[in-house]
């Protein structure tokens, strides 16, 4: 009896241990199995994405009511094609990829092929504000997969209004036909290039003299990181071959598409900050060196950076935050006027033992400076290099600039600049007052939206222009003075205008910058001379009150 009594508690202990192990291991095994299955699904999805002709992306939550194009079920998450707009649930992804064709960037055919193509209809998930091209009533109002949309002209048709004639009808490419490069055009040009013929004007679509194909070059890393969104939206409205991600392809390579298009017809929309614009303009200069001057495009700007002074000068605004639809942006590009922008060569020649090195050469579009604003840019740049993930917001970027500007007000690292530097304007020595900084301007705006040369307008100064071959040179007394200028409580020290500017840094090391690219510079000679002109696009619709007086005299 004692033995059985002792065995019973022991058996109970083992059962308790067993149940404890089961309660612990079972959830772990289930979690591990689910994780394995999820990883397996993700690998399969990535494999489909990689091999597909669609530009698939996965989202955990669609931004509008969506229905799977295969099973017609309502879906909250799944995959979508940023080119043709297909939406599909995860189980139907493989089937949808095989069943539906994406936008063709180039048709198969010869130069003798007809200069037209039929509509490419996709069923369901039409824009909520669209109207039927047949009955003119609103489409997409029913809570199910219904109605059709053409991926090229963006026209929509009700299920009941869709007839056989519409399926074979030639597509007109809709509102933006003057901006789209049709697939059949690229096919014809490809054939002509094989035959070494260059009279591309004979293949211009629609026989239209107003055809001005646009290329979109987006920097997905600029300022607010909105470039990724624009890539998809522009691919929906244009031929995907016209849209480039500058984080994956260099501007010089993207611009080679211009050589497939009629001379002086192309317009470029650069989505990014002033640095991205400068990068693209440098690539355009390379086209001139290669003898491709007749293909040089005109450049518009969608400001996604922090300062955006060049964009502001050209009438495209001080910063874009999604308040204007992409369709309106394309309309603005169509209506914009062509102007010229001076570009300048900045040559920095070191003194002393280092003068055997080749001089540093920069290209300037906006401004050159030495002093407190260059110091703020240098500190900002160093901070961003260490923690780039923190600088994804325009507000945060400006807050960091404000912090370093406030710090310099107390430290005054650039004081007595007038004793360390000599300034010559067109060969004439300028006597400098007590300054901490010198700024050489090519455009009207500086420091994120301040019209520096005109100031508060208390004194009659000629308006700054960006196409007159002249530079405006001003001085500032420090970071606090810069802040006063930006809120229109003070004027800069105007030192003059010149075609050539020369600065001689006699001693010590000073911060310098060209178009927001800063560095610390020892004793040197800085020479700024005119380099070339860039063909830009000016949009008058985004002028501010400060611009009304000038109108840029275009």
C-alpha positions in Angstrom: 0.0 0.0 0.0 2.8 2.4 0.7 4.4 1.6 -2.7 1.3 2.4 -4.6 0.8 5.5 -2.6 4.3 6.7 -3.5 3.9 5.9 -7.2 0.7 7.9 -7.6 2.2 11.3 -6.7 5.2 10.4 -9.0 2.9 9.6 -11.9 1.0 12.9 -11.3 4.3 14.8 -11.4 5.3 13.3 -14.7 1.9 14.1 -16.2 2.2 17.7 -15.0 5.7 17.9 -16.6 4.3 16.4 -19.8 1.4 18.8 -20.0 3.7 21.7 -19.2 6.0 20.7 -22.0 3.1 20.4 -24.4 1.7 23.8 -23.4 5.0 25.4 -24.0 6.2 23.5 -27.1 2.9 23.4 -29.0 2.6 27.2 -29.4 6.3 27.3 -30.3 5.9 24.7 -33.0 2.7 26.3 -34.3 4.5 29.7 -34.5 7.5 28.1 -36.2 5.3 26.4 -38.7 3.4 29.6 -39.5 6.6 31.5 -39.8 8.0 28.9 -42.2 4.9 29.0 -44.3 4.9 32.8 -44.3 8.5 32.8 -45.4 7.8 30.2 -48.1 4.8 32.3 -49.4 7.0 35.4 -49.4 9.7 33.6 -51.4 7.1 32.5 -53.9 5.6 36.0 -54.2 9.1 37.5 -54.7 9.8 34.9 -57.4 6.6 35.8 -59.2 7.4 39.5 -58.9 10.9 39.0 -60.3 9.8 37.0 -63.3 6.7 38.9 -64.1 6.2 41.6 -66.8 3.9 43.4 -64.4 5.4 45.9 -61.9 3.9 44.1 -58.8 4.0 45.6 -55.3 2.5 44.2 -52.1 0.5 46.2 -49.7 -1.0 45.3 -46.3 -3.9 47.8 -46.8 -5.3 49.2 -50.0 -6.1 52.9 -49.8 -9.6 52.5 -51.5 -12.2 49.7 -51.8 -10.6 47.0 -53.9 -11.7 43.7 -55.5 -9.5 40.9 -56.8 -9.4 40.9 -60.6 -9.5 37.0 -60.6 -11.9 35.9 -57.9 -13.8 39.2 -57.7 -13.8 39.1 -53.8 -13.4 42.2 -51.7 -9.8 42.4 -50.5 -8.0 44.6 -47.9 -4.5 43.5 -48.8 -2.7 42.0 -51.7 -0.6 42.8 -54.8 -1.1 45.6 -57.3 0.6 46.5 -60.5 1.8 50.1 -60.6 1.7 50.2 -64.4 -1.7 48.8 -65.4 -3.5 49.0 -62.0 -4.4 45.4 -61.6 -5.3 44.4 -58.0 -5.3 40.8 -56.8 -5.4 38.8 -53.6 -2.4 36.6 -52.6 -3.9 33.2 -53.6 -4.8 34.5 -57.1 -1.5 36.3 -57.8 0.0 33.6 -60.0 -3.2 33.1 -62.0 -3.5 36.9 -62.6 0.1 37.2 -63.7 -0.6 34.6 -66.4 -4.0 35.7 -67.4 -3.6 39.5 -67.8 -1.2 41.5 -69.9 0.5 44.6 -68.6 1.2 47.8 -70.5 3.4 47.1 -73.5 6.2 49.6 -73.7 7.0 48.6 -77.3 4.8 46.8 -79.8 6.1 44.0 -82.0 6.1 45.2 -85.6 8.0 47.1 -88.2 8.2 50.7 -89.3 5.3 50.0 -91.8 3.0 49.0 -89.0 -0.2 51.1 -88.5 0.2 54.1 -86.3 -2.5 53.2 -83.9 -3.4 50.6 -81.3 -6.6 49.4 -79.6 -7.7 50.1 -76.1 -6.3 48.0 -73.3 -9.2 47.4 -71.0 -8.8 46.3 -67.4 -12.0 45.3 -65.4 -12.8 46.7 -62.0 -11.2 49.1 -59.4 -11.9 52.1 -61.6 -11.4 55.6 -60.0 -14.5 56.6 -58.0 -14.8 60.0 -59.7 -14.7 58.6 -63.3 -17.5 58.8 -65.8 -18.5 56.3 -68.5 -17.3 57.4 -72.0 -20.6 56.1 -73.5 -23.4 57.2 -71.2 -21.5 59.9 -69.2 -22.7 58.5 -65.9 -20.5 57.8 -62.9 -18.5 54.5 -62.9 -17.4 52.2 -60.1 -20.4 53.0 -57.8 -21.3 49.3 -57.2 -19.7 47.4 -54.3 -18.2 44.7 -56.6 -15.8 44.1 -59.4 -17.4 46.1 -62.2 -16.8 48.4 -65.1 -13.7 48.8 -67.3 -10.8 51.2 -67.6 -8.3 51.7 -70.5 -4.8 51.7 -69.1 -3.6 54.2 -71.8 -6.3 56.8 -72.2 -7.8 56.3 -68.7 -11.4 56.3 -70.1 -13.9 54.2 -68.2 -17.0 52.2 -69.4 -19.8 50.5 -67.6 -20.2 46.7 -68.0 -23.5 47.2 -69.8 -22.1 49.9 -72.0 -19.1 47.8 -73.2 -19.7 46.7 -76.8 -17.5 44.8 -79.2 -16.8 48.0 -81.2 -15.1 49.5 -78.1 -12.9 46.5 -77.6 -11.4 47.0 -81.1 -11.6 50.8 -81.3 -8.3 52.7 -81.6 -7.1 54.3 -78.4 -6.6 58.1 -78.5 -4.3 58.1 -75.4 -6.7 60.6 -73.8 -5.8 63.9 -72.2 -2.1 63.4 -72.1 -1.6 62.1 -75.7 0.9 64.9 -76.3 3.0 63.6 -73.4 2.9 59.8 -74.0 5.3 57.9 -76.1 3.1 55.2 -77.8 4.4 51.7 -78.0 4.1 51.6 -81.7 6.3 54.7 -82.0 9.2 53.0 -80.2 8.8 49.9 -82.4 9.0 52.0 -85.5 12.0 53.9 -84.3 13.7 50.7 -83.3 13.3 49.4 -86.8 14.6 52.7 -88.3 17.7 52.6 -86.1 18.4 49.1 -87.4 18.2 50.5 -90.9 20.3 53.6 -89.9 17.6 56.1 -90.7 17.2 59.1 -88.4 14.2 61.0 -89.8 12.1 60.3 -86.7 9.8 63.2 -87.5 8.0 61.1 -90.0 6.8 58.7 -87.2 5.5 61.4 -84.9 2.2 60.1 -83.5 -1.1 61.6 -84.4 0.6 63.8 -87.0 0.6 66.4 -84.2 3.0 69.4 -84.1 2.3 69.7 -80.4 3.7 66.4 -79.4 6.1 67.0 -76.5 6.9 63.6 -74.8 7.8 63.9 -71.2 10.3 61.9 -69.2 10.0 61.6 -65.4 13.2 61.3 -63.4 12.4 60.7 -59.7 14.9 60.6 -56.8 13.2 58.3 -54.3 15.7 59.4 -51.6 15.0 63.2 -51.8 13.5 65.2 -48.9 10.1 63.7 -48.0 10.8 60.3 -49.7 7.7 60.7 -51.9 9.5 59.7 -55.1 8.4 56.1 -54.7 4.7 57.1 -54.8 5.2 59.2 -57.9 6.9 56.5 -59.8 3.7 54.4 -59.7 1.3 57.2 -60.4 3.3 58.4 -63.5 3.7 54.9 -64.8 -0.2 54.6 -64.7 -0.6 57.8 -66.8 2.3 57.5 -69.2 4.3 54.8 -70.9 6.4 53.1 -68.1 9.5 53.5 -70.3 9.2 57.2 -69.7 9.6 56.9 -65.9 13.0 56.4 -64.2 14.0 55.8 -60.6 17.3 57.7 -60.2 18.3 55.4 -57.3 18.5 52.5 -59.8 19.6 54.2 -63.1 21.9 57.2 -63.6 20.5 60.3 -65.4 23.0 60.0 -68.2 21.7 56.6 -69.1 18.0 57.6 -68.7 18.5 60.6 -71.0 19.6 58.4 -73.9 15.9 57.9 -74.5 15.9 61.5 -75.8 17.9 60.3 -78.9 14.9 58.1 -79.8 12.6 61.2 -80.0 12.3 64.2 -82.3 14.8 67.0 -81.9 14.0 69.7 -79.3 10.7 68.0 -78.4 11.4 66.3 -75.1 10.4 67.7 -71.7 11.9 66.3 -68.4 10.2 66.4 -65.0 12.7 66.0 -62.2 11.1 64.9 -59.0 13.6 65.7 -56.2 15.5 68.6 -54.6 17.9 71.1 -56.1 20.8 68.6 -55.9 18.8 66.1 -58.0 18.2 68.9 -60.6 21.9 69.7 -60.7 22.7 66.0 -61.2 20.4 65.9 -64.2 21.7 69.1 -65.7 25.3 67.7 -65.4 24.1 64.7 -67.4 22.6 67.0 -70.0 25.9 68.8 -70.3 27.5 65.4 -71.0 25.1 65.1 -73.9 26.5 68.3 -75.4 30.0 66.9 -75.1 28.9 63.7 -77.0 27.5 65.9 -79.9 23.8 65.3 -79.0 22.9 69.0 -78.7 19.8 68.7 -80.9 18.3 66.2 -78.4 18.7 68.5 -75.4 15.5 68.5 -73.3 13.8 71.2 -71.3 13.6 70.6 -67.6 10.7 71.1 -65.1 10.9 70.5 -61.4 8.7 68.8 -58.8 10.2 70.0 -55.6 10.7 67.2 -53.1 13.9 68.4 -51.4 14.4 70.6 -48.3 15.4 74.0 -49.7 14.0 73.9 -53.3 15.3 77.4 -54.1 15.8 76.7 -57.8 12.3 75.2 -58.0 10.9 78.3 -56.3 12.7 80.6 -58.7 11.3 78.8 -61.7 7.7 79.0 -60.4 7.3 75.4 -59.4 6.9 76.2 -55.7 8.9 75.9 -52.5 7.9 72.3 -51.7 5.5 69.6 -52.7 3.5 67.6 -50.2 0.9 65.9 -52.4 -1.6 68.8 -52.5 -1.7 68.8 -56.3 -2.9 65.7 -58.2 -0.4 64.1 -60.6 -2.7 64.9 -63.5 -2.4 68.6 -62.7 1.4 68.4 -62.5 1.4 67.0 -66.1 -0.9 69.8 -67.2 1.5 72.3 -65.7 4.4 70.7 -67.6 2.5 71.0 -70.8 1.7 74.7 -70.3 5.1 75.8 -69.0 7.3 78.2 -70.9 10.9 77.6 -71.9 13.6 79.8 -70.4 17.3 79.8 -69.9 19.3 79.3 -66.7 22.9 80.4 -66.2 25.3 77.7 -65.0 28.6 78.7 -63.5 32.0 77.1 -63.1 33.5 77.2 -59.6 37.2 76.5 -59.5 38.9 76.1 -56.2 42.8 76.2 -56.3 44.6 75.3 -53.1 47.6 77.4 -51.9 50.9 76.3 -50.5 52.3 72.8 -51.0 49.0 71.5 -52.2 48.9 73.6 -55.3 50.4 70.7 -57.3 47.0 69.0 -57.0 44.4 69.6 -59.7 41.9 72.4 -58.8 38.5 71.3 -57.6 35.9 72.2 -60.2 32.2 72.4 -59.4 29.1 73.5 -61.4 26.9 76.1 -59.7 23.2 76.6 -60.4 22.0 78.3 -57.3 24.7 79.9 -55.1 28.1 79.7 -53.6 28.8 80.8 -50.0 31.5 80.9 -47.4 30.6 81.5 -43.8 27.7 80.7 -41.4 25.2 79.2 -43.9 27.9 77.0 -45.3 28.8 75.9 -41.7 25.1 75.0 -41.1 25.1 73.0 -44.3 28.3 71.2 -43.3 27.1 70.3 -39.9 23.7 69.1 -41.3 25.5 67.0 -43.9 27.7 65.3 -41.4 24.7 64.6 -39.1 22.7 63.2 -42.0 25.6 60.9 -43.1 25.6 59.3 -39.6 21.9 58.8 -39.3 20.2 59.1 -42.7 17.0 57.5 -41.5 16.2 60.5 -39.3 16.1 62.9 -42.3 13.0 61.8 -44.1 10.9 64.9 -43.3 11.3 68.4 -44.6 10.3 69.8 -41.2 12.9 67.7 -39.4 15.6 68.8 -41.9 14.7 72.5 -41.3 14.6 72.0 -37.5 18.2 70.6 -37.7 19.3 73.6 -39.7 17.7 75.9 -37.1 19.5 74.1 -34.3 22.9 74.5 -35.9 22.1 78.1 -36.8 21.3 78.9 -33.2 24.5 77.2 -32.1 26.6 79.4 -34.4 24.9 82.5 -33.0 26.6 81.7 -29.7 29.9 80.3 -31.0 30.5 82.6 -34.0 33.0 80.3 -35.7 33.2 82.4 -38.8 33.8 85.9 -37.3 36.4 88.3 -38.8 35.9 86.8 -42.3 36.8 90.2 -43.8 40.3 89.8 -42.4 40.7 86.3 -43.8 39.4 86.8 -47.3 39.8 89.1 -50.3 37.0 89.7 -52.9 37.3 90.8 -56.5 34.3 91.5 -58.8 35.3 91.6 -62.5 38.9 92.2 -61.4 38.2 95.1 -59.1 39.1 94.7 -55.4 36.2 95.3 -53.0 36.7 96.7 -49.5 34.8 94.4 -47.1 33.1 95.6 -44.0 33.0 93.5 -40.8 31.4 90.3 -42.1 31.0 86.6 -41.2 29.8 85.3 -44.6 29.8 86.0 -48.3 27.1 84.6 -50.6 27.3 84.6 -54.4 23.8 84.3 -56.0 22.7 83.1 -59.4 19.0 82.8 -58.7 16.4 84.9 -56.9 15.8 82.7 -53.9 18.2 81.6 -51.1 17.8 79.8 -47.8 14.5 78.0 -48.4 12.5 80.8 -49.9 14.1 84.2 -49.1 14.7 86.7 -51.9 18.1 87.7 -50.7 19.2 90.4 -53.2 16.0 92.4 -53.2 15.7 92.2 -49.4 12.9 94.2 -47.9 12.7 96.5 -50.9 13.5 99.7 -48.9 16.1 100.6 -51.5 15.8 100.4 -55.3 18.0 97.5 -56.4 17.8 95.9 -59.8 15.9 92.6 -59.7 18.0 89.4 -59.7 17.8 87.3 -62.8 18.9 83.9 -63.6 19.7 84.4 -67.3 21.6 87.7 -67.5 25.1 86.3 -67.1 25.5 88.3 -63.8 26.1 87.1 -60.3 24.8 89.0 -57.2 27.3 89.1 -54.3 26.1 89.9 -50.7 27.5 89.7 -47.2 26.0 88.7 -43.9 27.1 89.6 -40.3 26.3 86.1 -38.9 23.7 83.4 -38.3 21.4 85.8 -36.5 21.6 88.2 -39.4 20.7 85.4 -41.8 17.6 84.6 -39.6 16.6 88.3 -39.6 16.9 88.4 -43.4 14.7 85.4 -43.8 11.9 86.9 -41.8 12.3 90.3 -43.5 13.6 92.2 -40.5 17.0 93.1 -42.1 18.7 93.5 -45.5 22.0 91.8 -46.5 25.1 93.8 -47.2 25.0 94.2 -51.0 28.5 94.1 -52.3 27.8 94.3 -56.1 27.1 92.4 -59.3 29.7 90.9 -61.6 30.3 88.5 -64.5 33.4 87.0 -62.8 33.9 86.6 -59.0 37.2 85.8 -57.3 37.7 85.1 -53.6 41.1 84.6 -52.0 41.1 82.8 -48.6 44.4 83.9 -47.1 44.5 81.9 -43.9 42.8 79.3 -41.7 40.1 76.9 -42.7 36.6 78.0 -43.6 33.3 76.2 -44.5 32.2 76.6 -48.1 29.3 75.2 -50.1 28.1 75.0 -53.7 24.4 74.4 -54.1 24.1 72.8 -50.7 27.2 70.6 -51.1 29.5 71.7 -48.2 33.1 71.1 -47.3 35.8 72.6 -45.1 38.4 74.5 -47.1 41.9 75.7 -46.3 43.8 78.6 -47.9 42.8 78.8 -51.6 41.6 80.9 -54.5 38.0 80.5 -55.7 37.1 81.7 -59.2 33.5 81.7 -60.5 33.0 82.2 -64.2 30.1 81.6 -66.6 30.0 78.0 -68.0 26.8 77.4 -70.1 23.1 77.8 -70.2 20.5 75.2 -69.3 17.0 75.0 -70.9 14.4 75.1 -68.1 10.7 75.3 -67.9 9.0 78.1 -66.0 5.5 77.7 -64.5 3.9 81.1 -63.8 1.0 79.5 -61.8 3.1 79.0 -58.6 4.3 82.6 -58.2 4.3 84.0 -54.7 3.6 87.6 -53.7 7.3 88.3 -53.8 7.4 87.3 -57.4 4.6 89.6 -58.6 6.8 92.6 -58.7 9.5 90.9 -60.8 7.6 88.4 -63.0 11.1 87.4 -63.9 10.7 89.6 -67.1 10.4 86.5 -69.2 
